[in-house]
Amino acid sequence: MVSKKGRHVLGSLLYLAAILLLSLSSTVVQAQTSTVGNINGTVRDPQGAGVPKTDVVLKEERTGFTRTVKTDDNGFYSAPSLPIGVYTVSVSPQGFKKTTNTGVELPRK
C-alpha cells in the first residue's frame, strides 16, 4: 500500500517525465523539418583563378526571395540560412560576361 505522500511524489515524477519526453520529441521534430539551408560556391575566371569581391545574387524561383552575397579574396561565397527552394544563382564579375545557373535546389532535410 502506497501512502498519500508516496503517491504525490510518484505522480510528480511521472508528470516531470512526461514533460521531458514531450520537450525532447519537439526538438527531434523541429530538427527533421528544417526550413533553411546554405548555398556555397566559388566564382572562377576562365583560367580557373578565384574572382574576388564580386556579387553573387541568389533568387528563389517560386517566391522571388533574393539575397546578394560577396565573394572573398579567393572567389568563395557562402549564403547561409536561405529558405528551402529552387534558386537561380547569377554572377556578373567586372570585366567578364554574366553567368547564370538555374535550378539550384536547396532541398528540405
C-alpha positions in Angstrom: 0.0 0.0 0.0 1.4 3.4 -1.0 0.9 6.4 1.3 -0.6 9.7 0.1 2.9 11.3 0.2 4.3 8.4 -1.9 1.5 8.8 -4.5 2.2 12.5 -4.7 5.9 12.0 -5.3 5.2 9.3 -7.8 2.6 11.5 -9.6 5.1 14.4 -9.7 7.8 12.2 -11.1 5.5 10.8 -13.9 4.4 14.4 -14.7 8.1 15.5 -14.9 9.0 12.5 -17.1 6.0 13.3 -19.5 7.1 16.9 -19.8 10.7 15.9 -20.5 9.6 13.4 -23.1 7.4 16.0 -24.9 10.2 18.5 -25.0 12.6 16.0 -26.5 10.2 14.9 -29.2 9.6 18.6 -30.1 13.3 19.1 -30.6 13.5 16.0 -32.8 10.5 17.0 -35.0 12.0 20.5 -35.3 15.3 19.1 -36.4 13.7 16.9 -39.1 11.7 19.7 -40.7 14.5 22.2 -41.4 13.2 25.2 -43.5 16.6 26.7 -44.3 19.8 25.7 -45.9 23.1 27.0 -47.3 24.4 27.5 -50.8 28.2 27.8 -51.2 30.5 28.0 -54.2 33.5 29.6 -55.8 33.4 32.1 -58.7 36.3 31.3 -61.1 37.6 33.1 -64.2 38.3 31.2 -67.5 41.8 30.3 -66.3 40.5 28.8 -63.0 41.5 31.6 -60.6 39.0 32.7 -58.0 37.3 36.0 -58.7 37.4 38.2 -55.5 35.0 40.8 -54.2 32.2 40.1 -56.8 28.4 40.0 -56.1 26.6 36.7 -56.2 22.8 37.0 -56.5 20.6 34.1 -55.3 16.9 34.3 -56.2 14.4 31.7 -55.2 12.5 30.9 -58.4 9.0 30.5 -57.0 8.8 33.3 -54.4 11.3 35.8 -55.8 13.2 35.9 -52.5 16.6 37.4 -53.2 19.9 37.5 -51.3 23.2 39.0 -52.5 26.5 37.9 -51.1 30.1 38.9 -52.0 32.9 36.5 -52.8 36.0 36.6 -50.5 39.6 37.1 -51.7 39.7 33.6 -53.2 36.3 33.8 -55.0 34.5 31.7 -52.4 30.9 32.7 -51.3 28.5 31.4 -48.7 24.8 32.2 -48.4 23.7 30.7 -45.1 20.1 30.3 -43.8 18.3 30.5 -47.1 14.7 29.4 -47.3 14.3 26.0 -48.8 13.5 26.1 -52.6 15.0 26.2 -56.1 17.4 29.1 -56.8 18.8 30.9 -59.8 22.4 32.0 -59.0 23.8 34.9 -61.0 27.3 36.4 -61.1 28.4 39.5 -63.1 32.1 39.9 -62.3 33.6 43.2 -63.6 35.3 42.5 -67.0 33.5 39.2 -67.5 30.2 38.1 -69.0 27.3 37.5 -66.7 26.8 33.8 -65.7 23.5 32.4 -64.5 22.9 28.9 -63.1 19.2 28.0 -62.8 17.5 25.1 -60.9 19.9 25.1 -57.9 17.9 23.0 -55.5 18.1 23.6 -51.8 16.1 20.5 -50.5 14.4 20.1 -47.2 16.4 17.9 -44.8 
